Amino acid sequence: MNTTKTNKAVIDIGSNSIRLVIYSYNSMQGLKELHNFKTVARLSLYIDKNGQLNERGIHVLVETLTKFKEILEDIHVTDVFVAATAAIRQAKNRDEILVLVKDRIGFTINILSTNQEAFFGYIAVVHSTNIPTAVTIDMGGGSTEVTYFENKKLKYSFSFPFGAVSLNAKFMYDTTMLDHDKKELIEYVKEQFLTLDWIRNLKVPIIAIGGSARNIAQVDQQRKVFPLNGVHQYELKSEDLQEISYQFTQCSLDGLKKIDGLSSDRADIIVPALETFRIFMEVVEAPSFIYSKKGLREGIILSQLMENYPGDFNVNEVTENAIRHILGKFNVKKEDALHLYNIFTELYLTFSRWKYVDRMEHRKLVRFAYELFHIGEQIDQEAASQHTFYLLTNLSIDGISNKERLKLALLASYKNKDTFKQYVNPYQNLLDDQEIKQLRDIGALLRFTKGIDVLGRSNIKNVKISRATDVITLTFTVLGNSMLEKYQAEKLKKHIEKIVSTKVRLVFMETGENMI
């Protein structure tokens, strides 16, 4: 496929739902989801006692795929990959189903093996998070895939023959799961997990994929009134799952449908899913449960893109790629975004060495903030700070946790002390006083350096920083005229003076020679 010219569609035929997603891709802007259509089909419920998908199930499948084909024709997308997982994979009449769909609709269904399904989930996770070693779990309607990777290299994978829909059918006999049924479900799931030696006591994070995991993360965000938007890379602890389990236990089906963050079409199967995740955490002895928005479908797309664009996908540069794609969406070149970064670095390192500024543990985050500083000016020049903060607090950035994304937004949007205070106020429960001061000080240095680059092409070559009892002197060497830089620096030096609590003197030395 030529991803620079042609949109790509994936149809995911799962046991619980059938989904059509259309993507576009280019190297500068990355992978973009254009459309997402879903039907709750529950195909696994149509598997009869002989192990075949019955006529009603086949009708639901054909009807859904026919509608999806009409959509694809309407929007002129011809590059379509149709994937089927547990429900079709386990159906004894699957060959007849493949022929029927091909004859009536023209789609070739690719039945994914359990290894393929697990692999695609793994690929999506390692290319959208920065967690080097972890276990993944992708709980569908009819199967549950788990993998273990170390240093982002896959070591093990396995597929369990149960999912949220099949567990619901096996252990829930009414609209509410009774205590003894829940106990039986927990015992069954735990027994299944314990058959897999390599997941026991790993003590690594769990990265969860799929709709049930997404809903649980959303419920936790709602009950905690989590202030940041976006659920990708949202983290829960074992006690969070326990508290949500208790909350669900108190609810009837109608009550579950009213819980904020829980989709009404998933309410009837969420309890088996949650208990499975909870037991999985116990067996793994995982310190955290992290949701990944990227899963099977993204893994399929990425696997194809990696063949055509191998240089675009490096599992060790997840966030670098994400930042590049944000810049690409605004047609900003990386080299332009990093102009005068050496000047900022000298100020930052010197002031941190002199204990005026507390250096950040996540060192790359500061560079990312420099690259994205006031990116909102591409929307509106006068409101660049506001747009930058809104954009970065509402945008999922692969490889950056929610807290890191907040820090990035505060740094990249820094305008002045008052505006910073306005931005940080709603999020003070996520940051302590030391972190807030650290971000404010580094933000001020970013503001100063970016501010003196008046036209975006300043010829400042280096800076030397010296300190006396009552003054700090910044001596800039400039190739050619420095009138604009000098004027702007005098206006902005107050940001530095607030950090060092002393007078700052600025010296601009003009030279006609190009200095290294």
C-alpha positions as CSV (number, residue, x, y, z in Angstrom):
1,M,0.0,0.0,0.0
2,N,1.1,3.6,-0.7
3,T,0.3,5.2,2.7
4,T,1.2,8.7,1.5
5,K,-1.6,8.7,-1.0
6,T,-4.1,6.0,0.1
7,N,-6.1,5.7,3.2
8,K,-6.1,2.3,4.9
9,A,-9.1,0.5,6.5
10,V,-9.1,-2.3,9.1
11,I,-12.2,-4.3,9.9
12,D,-11.8,-6.1,13.2
13,I,-14.3,-8.9,13.6
14,G,-14.2,-9.7,17.3
15,S,-16.3,-11.8,19.6
16,N,-18.0,-8.8,21.2
17,S,-18.0,-6.2,18.5
18,I,-17.2,-5.6,14.8
19,R,-15.3,-2.4,14.1
20,L,-14.3,-0.5,11.0
21,V,-11.4,2.0,11.4
22,I,-9.9,4.1,8.6
23,Y,-6.4,5.5,9.0
24,S,-4.0,7.7,7.1
25,Y,-0.2,7.9,7.5
26,N,2.7,10.0,6.5
27,S,6.1,10.3,8.0
28,M,5.8,13.9,9.2
29,Q,2.3,13.7,10.8
30,G,2.2,10.0,11.8
31,L,-0.7,7.6,12.0
32,K,-4.1,9.3,12.1
33,E,-7.4,7.7,12.8
34,L,-9.9,9.3,10.4
35,H,-13.1,7.3,11.1
36,N,-14.2,4.7,13.6
37,F,-17.5,2.7,13.3
38,K,-18.6,0.0,15.7
39,T,-21.4,-2.5,16.0
40,V,-21.9,-4.6,19.1
41,A,-22.4,-8.0,17.5
42,R,-21.7,-10.5,20.3
43,L,-20.8,-13.2,17.8
44,S,-19.6,-15.6,20.4
45,L,-23.1,-15.8,21.8
46,Y,-24.2,-17.3,18.4
47,I,-21.9,-20.3,18.6
48,D,-24.2,-23.3,19.0
49,K,-23.7,-26.5,20.9
50,N,-21.9,-28.0,17.9
51,G,-19.4,-25.3,17.9
52,Q,-20.7,-23.6,14.8
53,L,-21.7,-19.9,14.2
54,N,-25.5,-20.2,13.8
55,E,-27.6,-18.7,11.1
56,R,-28.5,-15.7,13.2
57,G,-24.8,-15.0,13.9
58,I,-24.0,-15.3,10.2
59,H,-26.8,-12.9,9.4
60,V,-25.4,-10.3,11.9
61,L,-21.9,-10.7,10.5
62,V,-23.0,-10.4,6.8
63,E,-25.3,-7.5,7.6
64,T,-22.6,-5.6,9.4
65,L,-19.9,-6.2,6.8
66,T,-22.3,-5.1,4.0
67,K,-22.9,-1.8,5.8
68,F,-19.2,-1.3,6.3
69,K,-18.6,-2.0,2.6
70,E,-21.1,0.7,1.7
71,I,-19.3,3.2,4.0
72,L,-16.0,2.3,2.4
73,E,-17.4,2.8,-1.1
74,D,-18.9,6.1,-0.1
75,I,-15.6,7.5,1.1
76,H,-13.6,5.8,-1.7
77,V,-11.4,3.6,0.5
78,T,-10.3,0.4,-1.3
79,D,-7.3,-0.8,0.8
80,V,-9.0,-2.9,3.4
81,F,-7.7,-5.6,5.8
82,V,-10.4,-7.7,7.4
83,A,-9.3,-9.5,10.5
84,A,-11.2,-12.0,12.6
85,T,-10.4,-13.3,16.0
86,A,-11.8,-15.8,18.5
87,A,-15.5,-16.1,17.4
88,I,-14.7,-16.9,13.8
89,R,-11.4,-18.7,14.6
90,Q,-13.2,-21.1,17.0
91,A,-16.3,-21.7,14.8
92,K,-16.2,-25.1,13.2
93,N,-18.0,-23.8,10.1
94,R,-15.5,-21.0,9.6
95,D,-14.4,-22.1,6.1
96,E,-18.0,-21.9,4.9
97,I,-18.3,-18.4,6.5
98,L,-15.1,-17.2,4.7
99,V,-16.5,-18.4,1.3
100,L,-19.9,-16.8,2.0
101,V,-18.5,-13.4,2.9
102,K,-16.1,-13.5,-0.1
103,D,-19.0,-14.4,-2.5
104,R,-21.6,-12.0,-1.2
105,I,-19.5,-9.0,-0.1
106,G,-16.1,-9.4,-1.7
107,F,-14.1,-9.3,1.5
108,T,-11.3,-11.8,2.2
109,I,-11.3,-12.5,6.0
110,N,-7.9,-13.0,7.5
111,I,-8.4,-15.3,10.5
112,L,-5.7,-14.4,13.0
113,S,-4.0,-17.1,14.9
114,T,-3.7,-16.7,18.7
115,N,0.0,-15.9,18.2
116,Q,-0.7,-13.3,15.6
117,E,-3.4,-11.6,17.7
118,A,-1.0,-11.4,20.7
119,F,1.9,-10.2,18.5
120,F,-0.1,-7.3,17.0
121,G,-1.1,-6.2,20.5
122,Y,2.5,-6.3,21.5
123,I,3.6,-4.3,18.5
124,A,1.1,-1.6,19.2
125,V,2.2,-1.3,22.9
126,V,5.9,-1.1,22.4
127,H,5.5,1.6,19.7
128,S,3.1,3.7,21.9
129,T,4.6,3.5,25.4
130,N,8.1,3.9,26.9
131,I,7.8,1.0,29.3
132,P,10.8,-1.3,28.5
133,T,9.6,-4.5,30.3
134,A,6.0,-5.4,30.9
135,V,3.1,-7.9,30.5
136,T,0.3,-7.1,28.1
137,I,-3.3,-8.4,28.4
138,D,-5.8,-8.0,25.6
139,M,-9.2,-9.3,26.8
140,G,-11.7,-9.7,24.0
141,G,-15.1,-11.2,23.9
142,G,-14.0,-14.8,23.4
143,S,-10.3,-15.0,24.1
144,T,-7.6,-13.3,26.2
145,E,-4.1,-12.8,24.8
146,V,-1.1,-12.1,27.1
147,T,2.5,-11.4,26.2
148,Y,5.7,-10.7,28.1
149,F,8.4,-8.5,26.7
150,E,11.8,-7.5,28.1
151,N,13.6,-4.4,26.8
152,K,10.8,-4.2,24.3
153,K,11.6,-7.6,22.8
154,L,8.9,-10.2,22.9
155,K,9.7,-13.3,25.0
156,Y,6.4,-15.1,25.5
157,S,2.8,-15.0,24.3
158,F,-0.2,-17.1,25.1
159,S,-4.0,-17.1,24.4
160,F,-6.5,-18.2,26.9
161,P,-9.8,-19.5,25.5
162,F,-12.1,-17.2,27.5
163,G,-13.1,-13.5,27.2
164,A,-15.5,-11.1,28.7
165,V,-18.5,-12.4,26.7
166,S,-17.8,-16.1,27.2
167,L,-17.1,-15.6,30.9
168,N,-20.4,-13.7,31.3
169,A,-22.3,-16.5,29.6
170,K,-20.6,-19.1,31.7
171,F,-20.9,-17.5,35.2
172,M,-23.7,-15.0,35.1
173,Y,-27.2,-16.5,35.2
174,D,-29.1,-13.3,35.7
175,T,-28.6,-9.6,35.1
176,T,-26.5,-9.4,38.3
177,M,-23.6,-11.7,39.2
178,L,-24.3,-13.4,42.5
179,D,-21.5,-13.8,45.1
180,H,-21.1,-17.6,44.6
181,D,-21.0,-17.1,40.8
182,K,-18.4,-14.4,41.2
183,K,-16.4,-16.7,43.4
184,E,-16.5,-19.5,40.8
185,L,-15.4,-17.1,38.1
186,I,-12.4,-15.9,40.2
187,E,-11.4,-19.5,40.9
188,Y,-11.7,-20.5,37.3
189,V,-9.7,-17.5,35.9
190,K,-7.0,-17.9,38.6
191,E,-6.6,-21.6,37.8
192,Q,-6.2,-20.8,34.2
193,F,-3.6,-18.1,34.8
194,L,-1.6,-20.3,37.1
195,T,-1.1,-22.9,34.4
196,L,1.2,-20.4,32.7
197,D,4.5,-20.5,34.7
198,W,6.1,-17.4,33.0
199,I,3.6,-14.9,34.3
200,R,3.8,-15.8,38.0
201,N,5.4,-13.2,40.3
202,L,6.9,-11.2,37.4
203,K,6.5,-8.0,39.4
204,V,6.3,-5.9,36.2
205,P,3.6,-3.4,35.0
206,I,0.6,-4.7,33.2
207,I,-0.4,-2.9,30.0
208,A,-4.0,-3.6,29.2
209,I,-5.6,-3.4,25.7
210,G,-9.2,-3.4,24.6
211,G,-12.6,-1.9,25.3
212,S,-13.1,-3.4,28.8
213,A,-9.7,-2.1,30.0
214,R,-10.6,1.3,28.5
215,N,-13.9,1.4,30.3
216,I,-12.3,0.6,33.7
217,A,-9.7,3.3,33.2
218,Q,-12.5,5.8,32.4
219,V,-14.5,4.8,35.4
220,D,-11.4,5.3,37.6
221,Q,-10.8,8.8,36.1
222,Q,-14.4,9.7,36.7
223,R,-14.5,8.6,40.3
224,K,-11.3,10.4,41.1
225,V,-12.3,13.5,39.1
226,F,-9.1,13.2,37.2
227,P,-8.4,16.6,35.7
228,L,-6.5,15.6,32.5
229,N,-8.2,14.5,29.3
230,G,-7.1,11.3,27.6
231,V,-7.0,7.8,28.8
232,H,-4.0,6.4,26.9
233,Q,-1.3,5.4,29.4
234,Y,-3.6,6.0,32.4
235,E,-2.3,4.1,35.4
236,L,-4.3,2.3,38.1
237,K,-3.1,0.4,41.2
238,S,-4.4,-2.9,42.6
239,E,-6.4,-1.1,45.2
240,D,-8.1,0.9,42.5
241,L,-9.3,-2.3,40.8
242,Q,-10.4,-3.6,44.2
243,E,-12.4,-0.4,44.9
244,I,-14.0,-0.5,41.5
245,S,-14.9,-4.1,42.0
246,Y,-16.7,-3.2,45.2
247,Q,-18.5,-0.4,43.5
248,F,-19.7,-2.7,40.7
249,T,-20.8,-5.3,43.2
250,Q,-23.3,-2.8,44.7
251,C,-25.0,-2.2,41.3
252,S,-27.7,-3.9,39.3
253,L,-27.3,-3.9,35.5
254,D,-29.3,-0.7,35.3
255,G,-27.1,0.8,38.0
256,L,-23.9,-0.2,36.0
257,K,-25.3,1.5,32.9
258,K,-25.5,4.8,34.9
259,I,-21.8,4.7,36.1
260,D,-19.9,7.6,34.5
261,G,-17.1,6.3,32.2
262,L,-18.8,2.9,31.6
263,S,-20.4,2.3,28.2
264,S,-23.9,1.1,28.5
265,D,-23.3,-1.6,25.8
266,R,-20.5,-3.0,27.9
267,A,-22.2,-2.9,31.3
268,D,-23.3,-6.5,31.2
269,I,-19.8,-7.9,30.6
270,I,-17.7,-5.5,32.6
271,V,-17.7,-7.5,35.9
272,P,-16.1,-10.7,34.4
273,A,-13.5,-8.4,32.7
274,L,-12.7,-6.5,35.9
275,E,-12.3,-9.6,38.0
276,T,-10.1,-11.1,35.4
277,F,-7.8,-8.1,35.4
278,R,-7.8,-8.1,39.2
279,I,-6.7,-11.7,39.4
280,F,-4.2,-11.2,36.7
281,M,-2.6,-8.4,38.7
282,E,-2.4,-10.8,41.7
283,V,-0.7,-13.6,39.8
284,V,1.8,-11.3,38.1
285,E,2.2,-9.3,41.3
286,A,2.1,-6.2,39.1
287,P,2.9,-2.8,40.6
288,S,0.5,-1.0,38.2
289,F,-2.2,-1.6,35.6
290,I,-1.8,0.8,32.6
291,Y,-4.2,1.2,29.8
292,S,-3.0,1.4,26.2
293,K,-5.3,3.0,23.6
294,K,-3.3,1.3,20.9
295,G,-4.0,-2.3,20.3
296,L,-4.8,-5.0,17.7
297,R,-5.8,-2.7,14.9
298,E,-2.9,-0.3,15.3
299,G,-0.6,-3.3,15.5
300,I,-1.9,-4.6,12.2
301,I,-1.3,-1.2,10.6
302,L,2.1,-0.7,12.2
303,S,3.3,-4.1,11.0
304,Q,2.5,-3.1,7.4
305,L,4.0,0.4,7.7
306,M,7.2,-0.9,9.3
307,E,7.9,-2.9,6.1
308,N,7.5,0.2,3.9
309,Y,8.9,2.8,6.3
310,P,11.4,1.0,8.5
311,G,13.2,4.3,9.5
312,D,10.0,5.8,10.9
313,F,9.5,3.2,13.7
314,N,12.0,2.8,16.5
315,V,10.8,1.4,19.7
316,N,13.4,3.4,21.6
317,E,12.3,6.7,20.1
318,V,8.5,6.5,20.8
319,T,8.2,10.0,22.3
320,E,10.7,11.6,19.8
321,N,8.4,10.3,17.0
322,A,5.3,11.6,18.7
323,I,6.8,15.1,19.1
324,R,7.9,15.0,15.5
325,H,4.3,14.2,14.5
326,I,2.9,17.1,16.5
327,L,5.4,19.5,14.8
328,G,4.5,17.9,11.5
329,K,0.8,18.6,12.0
330,F,1.6,22.3,12.3
331,N,4.2,22.2,9.5
332,V,7.0,23.1,11.9
333,K,10.5,21.8,11.1
334,K,12.4,20.2,14.0
335,E,15.5,22.2,13.2
336,D,13.6,25.4,13.4
337,A,11.9,24.4,16.7
338,L,15.4,23.7,18.2
339,H,17.0,26.9,17.1
340,L,19.1,28.4,20.0
341,Y,18.6,25.2,22.0
342,N,22.4,25.4,22.8
343,I,21.8,28.8,24.4
344,F,19.0,27.5,26.5
345,T,21.0,24.5,27.5
346,E,23.9,26.6,28.7
347,L,21.6,28.8,30.8
348,Y,19.7,25.7,32.2
349,L,22.8,23.7,33.1
350,T,24.7,26.7,34.6
351,F,21.7,27.8,36.7
352,S,21.1,24.3,37.9
353,R,24.8,23.9,38.8
354,W,24.5,27.2,40.8
355,K,21.3,25.8,42.5
356,Y,19.0,28.4,41.1
357,V,17.1,25.8,39.1
358,D,16.2,22.2,40.1
359,R,17.1,20.0,37.1
360,M,14.3,17.6,35.9
361,E,14.8,13.9,36.3
362,H,13.2,13.3,32.9
363,R,15.9,15.2,31.0
364,K,14.3,14.7,27.5
365,L,11.1,16.3,28.7
366,V,12.8,19.7,28.8
367,R,14.0,19.3,25.2
368,F,10.5,18.3,24.1
369,A,9.1,21.4,25.8
370,Y,11.6,23.5,23.9
371,E,10.6,22.0,20.6
372,L,6.9,22.5,21.4
373,F,7.2,25.9,23.1
374,H,4.2,28.1,22.2
375,I,3.2,25.7,19.4
376,G,-0.2,27.2,19.8
377,E,1.0,30.3,17.9
378,Q,0.3,28.2,14.8
379,I,-3.4,28.6,15.7
380,D,-3.3,32.1,17.0
381,Q,-0.3,34.4,17.6
382,E,-1.8,36.4,20.4
383,A,-3.2,33.4,22.3
384,A,-0.2,31.2,21.7
385,S,0.3,30.3,25.4
386,Q,-3.4,29.4,26.0
387,H,-3.6,27.3,22.8
388,T,-0.4,25.5,23.7
389,F,-1.6,24.6,27.2
390,Y,-5.0,23.4,26.0
391,L,-3.5,21.4,23.1
392,L,-1.0,19.5,25.2
393,T,-3.3,18.8,28.1
394,N,-5.9,17.4,25.7
395,L,-3.6,15.4,23.4
396,S,-2.4,11.9,23.9
397,I,1.4,11.8,23.4
398,D,2.9,8.3,23.1
399,G,5.5,7.4,25.6
400,I,4.6,10.2,28.0
401,S,2.6,9.5,31.2
402,N,-0.3,11.8,32.1
403,K,1.7,13.6,34.8
404,E,4.6,14.1,32.4
405,R,2.2,15.5,29.8
406,L,1.0,18.0,32.3
407,K,4.6,19.0,33.0
408,L,5.3,19.3,29.3
409,A,2.2,21.5,28.8
410,L,3.2,23.8,31.7
411,L,6.7,24.2,30.4
412,A,5.8,24.7,26.7
413,S,3.1,27.2,27.4
414,Y,5.0,29.4,29.9
415,K,4.2,33.1,29.4
416,N,4.7,34.6,32.9
417,K,4.3,33.8,36.5
418,D,0.6,34.8,36.8
419,T,-0.4,32.8,33.7
420,F,1.5,29.8,35.0
421,K,-0.3,30.0,38.3
422,Q,-3.6,30.1,36.5
423,Y,-2.8,27.0,34.5
424,V,-1.4,25.0,37.4
425,N,-4.2,25.7,39.9
426,P,-6.6,23.0,38.8
427,Y,-3.9,20.4,38.8
428,Q,-2.2,21.0,42.2
429,N,-3.2,17.6,43.4
430,L,-1.0,16.0,40.8
431,L,2.1,18.2,41.5
432,D,3.8,19.1,44.8
433,D,5.2,22.5,45.6
434,Q,8.8,21.6,44.7
435,E,7.7,20.4,41.2
436,I,5.6,23.5,40.7
437,K,8.6,25.8,41.4
438,Q,10.9,23.7,39.3
439,L,8.5,23.9,36.3
440,R,8.0,27.6,36.8
441,D,11.7,28.3,36.8
442,I,12.5,26.2,33.8
443,G,9.6,27.6,32.0
444,A,11.0,31.1,32.6
445,L,14.3,30.1,31.1
446,L,12.4,28.7,28.1
447,R,10.4,31.9,27.8
448,F,13.6,34.0,27.8
449,T,15.5,32.0,25.3
450,K,12.6,31.6,22.9
451,G,11.7,35.3,23.3
452,I,15.1,36.6,22.3
453,D,14.9,34.6,19.0
454,V,12.7,37.4,17.6
455,L,12.5,36.3,14.0
456,G,13.1,32.7,14.6
457,R,16.6,32.9,13.0
458,S,18.7,34.8,15.5
459,N,22.5,34.7,14.9
460,I,23.3,34.3,18.6
461,K,26.2,31.9,18.6
462,N,27.0,31.3,22.3
463,V,26.5,32.7,25.8
464,K,28.9,33.1,28.6
465,I,27.5,33.4,32.1
466,S,29.4,34.9,35.0
467,R,28.4,35.7,38.6
468,A,29.5,38.5,41.0
469,T,28.1,39.4,44.4
470,D,25.2,41.5,43.2
471,V,24.9,40.7,39.5
472,I,24.8,37.9,37.0
473,T,26.1,38.8,33.6
474,L,25.0,37.1,30.3
475,T,27.4,37.8,27.5
476,F,26.0,36.8,24.1
477,T,28.2,36.6,21.0
478,V,26.1,37.5,17.9
479,L,27.0,37.3,14.2
480,G,26.0,40.7,12.8
481,N,23.5,43.2,14.1
482,S,22.0,42.3,17.6
483,M,19.5,45.2,17.9
484,L,16.4,43.1,18.0
485,E,17.8,40.5,20.4
486,K,19.1,43.2,22.7
487,Y,15.8,45.0,22.8
488,Q,13.8,41.8,23.5
489,A,16.3,40.4,26.0
490,E,16.0,43.6,28.1
491,K,12.2,43.2,28.2
492,L,12.5,39.5,29.1
493,K,15.4,39.5,31.6
494,K,12.9,40.0,34.5
495,H,12.0,36.3,34.1
496,I,15.6,35.3,34.9
497,E,15.9,37.9,37.7
498,K,12.9,36.3,39.5
499,I,14.8,33.0,39.4
500,V,18.1,34.2,40.7
501,S,16.8,37.0,42.9
502,T,19.5,39.4,41.8
503,K,20.2,41.8,39.0
504,V,20.9,40.5,35.5
505,R,23.2,42.4,33.1
506,L,23.1,41.7,29.4
507,V,26.0,42.1,27.1
508,F,25.9,41.6,23.3
509,M,29.1,41.3,21.5
510,E,28.7,41.6,17.7
511,T,31.2,39.9,15.4
512,G,31.5,39.6,11.7
513,E,33.0,36.1,11.9
514,N,31.0,32.8,12.1
515,M,31.9,31.2,15.4
516,I,31.5,27.5,16.2
